[in-house]
Each structure stands twice: as structure tokens, then as C-alpha cells.
Amino acid sequence: MADSSISSFKAADLVVQLSPAPKSKPAEVDFGSVFTDHMLTVEWSLTEGWQAPLIRPFGNLSLHPACSSLHYGIQLFEGLKVYRGDDGRLRLFRPTLNMKRMASSAKRACLPAFDQSELLECIRRLVEIEQDWVPHSNSASLYIRPTFIGTEPSLGVKKPARALLYVILCQAGSYFDTKNEAVSLWADPKYTRAWKGGSGDCKMGGNYGCSLFAQYEAEDYGCQQVLWLYGDDQQITEAGTMNIFLHWINEDGEEELATPPLDGIILPGVTRQSILDITREWNEFLVSERYLTMAQLCSALRQQRVREMFGSGTAAMICPIGHIFYQGENLHVPCQDQQITSRLAKELTDIQRGRTPSDWTYLV
């Protein structure tokens, strides 16, 4: 539903400028390396408000050297996918959750508000124009990257008086190079991804750029990603750029699927929410949003109470975890059966591809 209380751009005012030279479309590409022919841009200024949205040929941006997004990190982004169904139709998966999260991130970054439904309709129009870029494949999709940056052309830490919202698209194959094998994680409390009162629950670039140093140290230990810990009790928070789930027999002897709660340091992932919704609908075991610590995990591994552990996200969807390197020890995480992960992956894929009717999908 449109929010009439928000001064926003309107999809009805959309201007379309088609590229005179469309690119050839490769059969298979790495994630995030090949972009489509067009992009969406919407400019905003304090004096003039939102300008008409524009779909134009894909190209570089022109930014002032003092641009506030470059100097002070006033920027955010989103990530969602469009899937080609078995029936040939194109579907977005729960895009209203992405719009809601983007609006929340914009508020935290002191960027202007926008009508979520108007942006979603502009994105739909962009995807419609680029529909031939959506792969005819069950293992690939088209990735959508809405981005919002402060373009204030002056130095000084302040709310930007100018901003740019833009959306680019790229083909998306597998995010990891593990060929469906389980990933390995490095857990060390000396690095922190996010903290209480910070912006860890927002999708801002600074949350990711500052994680690179730890990730490369993880590779020195033979691991692919970082298991982020928080606090003196070493709470388990996220795995690399993914939310994390633990399927185990808990301390009370109950079968449980647990994930850390949204307490300000956890990103409210769309796939995370979908997993919670699906497994609660199953009603086969306890599904909890609760704190988990490394001490609890290590104890459960020693007592063989862990059944599966996996990460979730838009890019990777569901990714089994096989090893955790912690305090000089390589902890083996059971993942041979992958009963929950494979079942969840199938249910999510069936919805995304239109095999299972669902109000979670948004037809293009």
C-alpha cells in the first residue's frame, strides 16, 4: 500500500531511456560480475525533494569528490532476486520485506524517506525491461541491488542535503565456490561485526567493508568465513554475511531449531524470516529466537547433540556449516544428512520458482 504521508517519487512519473546497444548475455558468470543494460536512478535534494525516477542505460555515476557517502559512509543497500519459474513467469521473493528493511536503514543513515511501494513498482518496471537477462536455470537468478547514498557535495559530518537512490541488476550463480559442500568458519572473539546501539541491524556498507580483515585472517586458518562472536560470553551472532541457525537437541532434551534474536546486532534477513515461518508452520520441533554461545555449542558437539548448523541469506540462500576452527581446535559439525537444510532449500526454491503457490512471491 502506498503511504500518502511520505513525500516520495512516483512510479507513474517514471521516465525510460532505452540503451541503443544492448550487451550480449553470457551463459554463466560469477556472482556480481556482469550487469544488465539498464539501471534505475532517483535523485533527491532538500530544496527540491524527489525528482522523477529514471530508467537509463547502465553507466558510471558522477560524484563530487567531497561526496558524503565516500567520506562518512552515508550509504546503504539491499539485495533481492528475481527467479524464472517453470512456467516461464518472473517472480520476486518477499520484496516487501526488503523495502521495509531499506526504509529502516535509510532512517538510521539520516537519508530521506520514500514510499516503499513506489520503489517496488519502479524495480518491477526495471526487471520487466531486463527480463531477457533472467537465466533459464534452476541454479541461477537475477540479483537486484538497490543502493542509497548521500551525495552532499561538502565536507562535514551532517545530514546530507542531496542523495541518490539507484538500482542495478546482475546475473547471479552460486555465491560460494564449494559446489554445495559445507563451509568452514573461523571463530575468534577479538573481532566484532556489530555491537549494541550500533547499526548491525541495518544493511550498510560499513558493516561489510570492516569485516574483510577478519575474513582474510580466517583464510589463513583454512576457513572460508568468520563466525562472528559478541560479548564476554561469546554469543554466536552471524556467519560471514549470513544469519545462522543451529538444529540440535538443546539442554532440556528438546529438538530445537535456534537462531539469535533481533536485538540490534543481527541483520533481519528475509531468508532468516522465511525459515522461521516455514519451520513454525511444520510444527515438528521447537523453533526459537534465542541467544547461543560458543560454550553451549562446544558442549553440544562433545555430547553429539548437534544435528545441523547452517547459514542463510539472499545470495547463498542456505549454506551448511561443516567445520569451525576455535581456540586451536577444528570442530566438526555434523552435516552429512542435511535433512533440514535440504528440505528447507526445496520448499524455498519451490516457492521462488512458482511450483508452490504462495503470497510470498511478487509477479513481474
Solvent accessible surface area in square Angstrom, and as a share of the most:
residue,aa,sasa,rsa
1,M,221,0.99
2,A,66,0.51
3,D,60,0.31
4,S,114,0.74
5,S,99,0.64
6,I,45,0.23
7,S,95,0.61
8,S,16,0.10
9,F,6,0.03
10,K,79,0.34
11,A,8,0.06
12,A,102,0.79
13,D,77,0.40
14,L,22,0.11
15,V,71,0.41
16,V,57,0.33
17,Q,92,0.41
18,L,116,0.58
19,S,20,0.13
20,P,129,0.81
21,A,74,0.58
22,P,91,0.57
23,K,90,0.38
24,S,102,0.66
25,K,85,0.36
26,P,49,0.31
27,A,113,0.88
28,E,155,0.70
29,V,26,0.15
30,D,112,0.58
31,F,51,0.21
32,G,30,0.29
33,S,66,0.43
34,V,40,0.23
35,F,58,0.24
36,T,0,0.00
37,D,12,0.06
38,H,11,0.05
39,M,3,0.01
40,L,0,0.00
41,T,11,0.06
42,V,1,0.00
43,E,88,0.40
44,W,34,0.12
45,S,6,0.04
46,L,129,0.64
47,T,126,0.73
48,E,128,0.57
49,G,21,0.20
50,W,30,0.10
51,Q,72,0.32
52,A,54,0.42
53,P,0,0.00
54,L,43,0.21
55,I,0,0.00
56,R,54,0.20
57,P,45,0.28
58,F,74,0.31
59,G,28,0.27
60,N,150,0.77
61,L,55,0.27
62,S,114,0.74
63,L,65,0.32
64,H,93,0.42
65,P,109,0.69
66,A,14,0.11
67,C,0,0.00
68,S,2,0.01
69,S,14,0.09
70,L,116,0.58
71,H,91,0.41
72,Y,78,0.30
73,G,47,0.45
74,I,22,0.11
75,Q,38,0.17
76,L,0,0.00
77,F,20,0.08
78,E,0,0.00
79,G,1,0.01
80,L,4,0.02
81,K,21,0.09
82,V,0,0.00
83,Y,18,0.07
84,R,33,0.12
85,G,7,0.06
86,D,97,0.50
87,D,86,0.44
88,G,39,0.38
89,R,129,0.47
90,L,12,0.06
91,R,26,0.09
92,L,0,0.00
93,F,15,0.06
94,R,33,0.12
95,P,4,0.03
96,T,85,0.50
97,L,53,0.26
98,N,2,0.01
99,M,2,0.01
100,K,136,0.58
101,R,18,0.07
102,M,0,0.00
103,A,26,0.20
104,S,65,0.42
105,S,1,0.00
106,A,1,0.01
107,K,170,0.72
108,R,117,0.43
109,A,14,0.11
110,C,65,0.39
111,L,11,0.05
112,P,18,0.12
113,A,62,0.48
114,F,3,0.01
115,D,1,0.01
116,Q,66,0.29
117,S,37,0.24
118,E,29,0.13
119,L,0,0.00
120,L,10,0.05
121,E,49,0.22
122,C,0,0.00
123,I,0,0.00
124,R,47,0.17
125,R,73,0.27
126,L,0,0.00
127,V,0,0.00
128,E,68,0.30
129,I,56,0.29
130,E,4,0.02
131,Q,81,0.36
132,D,106,0.55
133,W,3,0.01
134,V,1,0.01
135,P,22,0.14
136,H,156,0.69
137,S,41,0.26
138,N,102,0.53
139,S,95,0.61
140,A,21,0.16
141,S,3,0.02
142,L,0,0.00
143,Y,13,0.05
144,I,0,0.00
145,R,67,0.24
146,P,0,0.00
147,T,11,0.06
148,F,0,0.00
149,I,13,0.06
150,G,0,0.00
151,T,24,0.14
152,E,17,0.07
153,P,56,0.35
154,S,39,0.25
155,L,114,0.57
156,G,31,0.30
157,V,126,0.72
158,K,99,0.42
159,K,142,0.60
160,P,3,0.02
161,A,35,0.27
162,R,102,0.37
163,A,3,0.02
164,L,17,0.08
165,L,0,0.00
166,Y,32,0.12
167,V,0,0.00
168,I,28,0.14
169,L,0,0.00
170,C,5,0.03
171,Q,13,0.06
172,A,3,0.02
173,G,19,0.18
174,S,85,0.55
175,Y,81,0.31
176,F,28,0.12
177,D,137,0.71
178,T,17,0.10
179,K,174,0.74
180,N,144,0.74
181,E,116,0.52
182,A,30,0.23
183,V,0,0.00
184,S,18,0.12
185,L,0,0.00
186,W,8,0.03
187,A,3,0.02
188,D,38,0.20
189,P,64,0.40
190,K,121,0.51
191,Y,52,0.20
192,T,63,0.36
193,R,16,0.06
194,A,8,0.06
195,W,144,0.51
196,K,97,0.41
197,G,73,0.70
198,G,15,0.15
199,S,29,0.18
200,G,1,0.01
201,D,54,0.28
202,C,6,0.04
203,K,24,0.10
204,M,22,0.10
205,G,22,0.21
206,G,53,0.51
207,N,15,0.08
208,Y,48,0.18
209,G,45,0.43
210,C,83,0.50
211,S,15,0.10
212,L,95,0.47
213,F,150,0.62
214,A,2,0.02
215,Q,47,0.21
216,Y,132,0.50
217,E,32,0.14
218,A,0,0.00
219,E,83,0.37
220,D,119,0.62
221,Y,106,0.40
222,G,64,0.62
223,C,9,0.05
224,Q,64,0.29
225,Q,18,0.08
226,V,3,0.02
227,L,0,0.00
228,W,8,0.03
229,L,3,0.01
230,Y,44,0.17
231,G,43,0.41
232,D,153,0.79
233,D,76,0.39
234,Q,39,0.17
235,Q,27,0.12
236,I,3,0.01
237,T,8,0.05
238,E,4,0.02
239,A,0,0.00
240,G,9,0.08
241,T,61,0.35
242,M,6,0.03
243,N,8,0.04
244,I,2,0.01
245,F,0,0.00
246,L,2,0.01
247,H,7,0.03
248,W,0,0.00
249,I,39,0.20
250,N,5,0.03
251,E,91,0.41
252,D,118,0.61
253,G,54,0.52
254,E,78,0.35
255,E,54,0.24
256,E,2,0.01
257,L,0,0.00
258,A,0,0.00
259,T,0,0.00
260,P,4,0.03
261,P,24,0.15
262,L,82,0.41
263,D,41,0.21
264,G,20,0.20
265,I,4,0.02
266,I,3,0.02
267,L,15,0.07
268,P,47,0.30
269,G,8,0.07
270,V,8,0.05
271,T,9,0.05
272,R,1,0.01
273,Q,58,0.26
274,S,0,0.00
275,I,0,0.00
276,L,1,0.00
277,D,42,0.22
278,I,12,0.06
279,T,0,0.00
280,R,105,0.38
281,E,143,0.64
282,W,35,0.12
283,N,130,0.67
284,E,96,0.43
285,F,28,0.12
286,L,80,0.40
287,V,20,0.11
288,S,19,0.12
289,E,68,0.31
290,R,59,0.22
291,Y,99,0.38
292,L,3,0.02
293,T,21,0.12
294,M,1,0.00
295,A,76,0.59
296,Q,51,0.22
297,L,1,0.01
298,C,18,0.11
299,S,25,0.16
300,A,0,0.00
301,L,26,0.13
302,R,179,0.65
303,Q,111,0.49
304,Q,163,0.72
305,R,41,0.15
306,V,8,0.05
307,R,114,0.42
308,E,7,0.03
309,M,3,0.01
310,F,0,0.00
311,G,0,0.00
312,S,1,0.01
313,G,15,0.15
314,T,36,0.21
315,A,25,0.19
316,A,22,0.17
317,M,39,0.18
318,I,22,0.11
319,C,8,0.05
320,P,16,0.10
321,I,0,0.00
322,G,2,0.02
323,H,73,0.33
324,I,0,0.00
325,F,47,0.19
326,Y,23,0.09
327,Q,144,0.64
328,G,63,0.61
329,E,103,0.46
330,N,92,0.47
331,L,19,0.10
332,H,95,0.43
333,V,0,0.00
334,P,43,0.27
335,C,21,0.12
336,Q,135,0.60
337,D,108,0.56
338,Q,48,0.21
339,Q,121,0.54
340,I,10,0.05
341,T,5,0.03
342,S,62,0.40
343,R,90,0.33
344,L,0,0.00
345,A,30,0.23
346,K,133,0.56
347,E,59,0.27
348,L,1,0.00
349,T,31,0.18
350,D,19,0.10
351,I,17,0.09
352,Q,9,0.04
353,R,7,0.03
354,G,25,0.24
355,R,99,0.36
356,T,61,0.35
357,P,126,0.79
358,S,37,0.24
359,D,137,0.71
360,W,48,0.17
361,T,29,0.17
362,Y,63,0.24
363,L,75,0.37
364,V,41,0.23
